[in-house]
Amino acid sequence: MSRHSVLCAALVGAPLLAQGPYSLTVLHVNQPGHPMNVVPGLGLPFKPGGTGTSAFERPTFSADGVHFAINVVADAAATVDDVLLLDGAVVLREGSPTPWPGGFNVGTIDAEIAVNSSGSLLIGQITSAPAASNDLIAFYQGGLWTVLAQETGLVNTWVPGLVGDAGGTATWDDTMDCVGLTDSNLLLWRATGIDGLATTPTTLNDAVIVIGNTAIQKGVTVPAGQAGGGTLAWELFDPTGVDVSADGSLILVQGDLTGTTNDDILTLNGAVVVQEGTVLPGFATGVTVVNEAWIDHANNWYARGSNLTTGFDWYMRNGVIFARMDDSETIMPGTTERWDDASFGECFFAVDGNSLGQVVFGGVTNNPSTSNGVILFDDGVGNRYVVVREGDPVDLNGNGIDDDDRYYNTFGDDDLRLFDDGTIVFTATLKNSAGTAVDQGLFKLVPRTASCMFRNGTGINPVACTCTNLPIVGNIWNVDVSFGPQTLVTGLLADFQAIPPFPIFGGELLIAPAPFLIPTALNLPFGWQGLQFSVQGLRLDVVGPDLVIVLTNAQDVFVGH
């Protein structure tokens, strides 16, 4: 076996922590007594529980990553528990008087929030007003709230010219959601059940996707690019069926066409990009459903869905399949683990990307049910690795030891964000060692950068071992072991344990228990991300008639970004 093979074999057996490549920050968690179990500005703990919405909804960031908004649930009376946070400050709280005229109290706040790079917000919300007029869309800008649309309010004051509203008397109804907001303050939302349209039947045109002061209207707007040259109009818009890029250049809308055959569609800027019944590349049967669509902060669009009869599932990025469950594809190169929807019918559950072409996405595999949920990182050029897995220990107290009796249980659907520096934010429920879901949290993983750290015991070893470049995955890492005046040959020892200096050969051994030789130029594949080990230089010197082993300083290595 070659020295390179020996190192590979050692790496396979290395006792790595699940989040070795990352530093974990607990942003919020609802574990009783934890220091991060405090609603900012209120001093209340978060509502306890181990479900996916116990305390934290979907984390939302502005395109520049500066502003962060989330709807959380405080452990308070039933009517005052929803709290909307923007950059760690309370901007809206259930049970408090509405910050806009009306004399009512804030009610429940929709999970989906839109925030832009100016720190403005767009939300859907219910107030304590009478049930006939308590739903609304509200806009927050510069510290002030404005109600844009409210149940029983006139539609034409915001969107004039709807088909069936010639007299301008149609009114908003009780479903307004799916908000979107661009950096130029273009406002989007979904509204269904609009009342007072003069059409037959009255429900023919009563749903819209509002885009600024225009609308895509049910029964009226005909998406382009339908399969077979179809010219059907929209029949309904899905509850989470709208997303817009920060610059407003991309708008995704998801829903159904009129009719009952191949009617489920996803459109991009008004043209169909996925349609029920169409056969995607690499599959034998057509699409049966689009489950979710998304635009990242770098204007890449995504969709996940399933196929007819086979139940095969897929993820699409900019119209190209980048992950599939088809009974053959493994989750990444070099493993036999496959995507599998036996325990979760949609198989895939979250995705996000950045401007570097990198993607993080989540799905379930054919591993045992206690460890089959994974979030993967894809570098955009063919390399993937598991970032975090169900069953991994969670270091809630930050001491680096698995002593908290908390393990990742499930990850939030579409609650996943990736930034250009590789930072990942996600929600997850937590279980104890008995397998009981007990808590929920919001977590941040920051990639640890590659490093070499000099170490030399008491200092009697010659300083001759130097990392000439950092051990960055996807690159060749080089170490120089310099010659002395009597050196015949040099070598490089490696091991996974750094030890106190152990006297030997007239110097000090600094790594153990069984150091082995490795090349001084080493290719670092992505599977080694997060690997920690130590190297120590070795010289063979000629001293008179004798050959003498001389140990040099060591370098403690972390393979990272």
GISUL-V575729 format. One record per backbone hydrogen bond with DSSP energy under -1.0 kcal/mol. CO is the residue of the C=O (numbers start at 1). NH is the residue of the N-H. If there is no record, write none. Layout:
co:nh
CO:NH
CO:NH
//
This chain:
co:nh
2:6
3:7
4:8
5:9
6:10
7:11
8:12
9:13
11:14
14:16
17:20
19:22
21:448
23:446
25:444
28:442
31:34
34:37
36:29
36:38
39:42
39:43
44:39
45:75
51:54
55:73
60:69
62:65
67:62
68:87
69:60
70:85
71:57
72:83
73:47
74:76
77:80
81:74
82:94
83:72
84:91
84:92
85:70
86:89
89:86
92:84
93:96
96:106
104:98
105:128
106:95
108:126
114:122
116:119
120:116
121:140
122:114
123:138
124:110
125:136
126:107
130:133
134:127
135:151
136:125
137:148
137:149
138:123
139:146
140:121
141:144
144:141
146:139
149:137
150:153
153:172
155:158
155:159
162:165
164:198
165:168
170:155
171:195
172:152
175:192
177:190
180:188
182:185
186:182
187:212
188:180
189:210
190:177
191:208
195:171
197:199
201:204
206:194
207:218
208:191
209:216
210:189
211:214
214:211
216:209
217:220
217:221
221:234
224:272
226:229
227:230
233:258
234:219
236:256
238:241
241:254
243:252
245:248
246:183
250:245
251:269
252:243
253:267
254:238
255:265
256:235
256:236
263:257
264:276
265:255
266:273
266:274
267:253
268:271
270:224
271:268
274:266
275:278
278:287
280:283
286:308
287:277
289:306
292:304
294:302
296:299
300:296
301:318
302:294
303:316
304:291
304:292
305:314
306:288
306:289
308:310
312:307
313:325
314:305
315:322
315:323
316:303
317:320
320:317
323:315
329:339
332:335
337:331
338:366
344:347
346:348
347:364
349:414
350:362
352:360
354:357
358:354
359:378
360:352
361:376
362:349
363:374
364:340
368:371
372:365
373:390
374:363
375:387
375:388
376:361
377:385
378:359
383:379
385:377
388:375
389:392
392:408
394:396
401:403
406:394
407:431
408:391
410:429
412:415
415:427
417:425
419:422
423:419
424:445
425:417
426:443
427:412
428:441
429:409
430:438
430:439
431:407
432:435
436:432
439:430
440:30
441:428
442:27
442:28
443:426
444:25
445:424
446:23
448:561
451:558
453:556
455:554
456:459
462:553
464:482
466:480
470:472
471:560
472:475
475:524
477:522
478:468
480:466
484:487
486:542
489:540
491:538
492:518
493:536
494:516
495:534
497:512
502:509
504:507
507:504
509:502
510:499
516:494
520:479
522:477
524:474
525:528
526:529
528:531
531:559
533:557
534:495
535:555
536:493
537:552
538:491
539:550
540:488
540:489
541:548
543:546
546:543
548:541
550:539
553:537
554:455
555:535
556:453
557:533
558:451
559:530
560:473
//
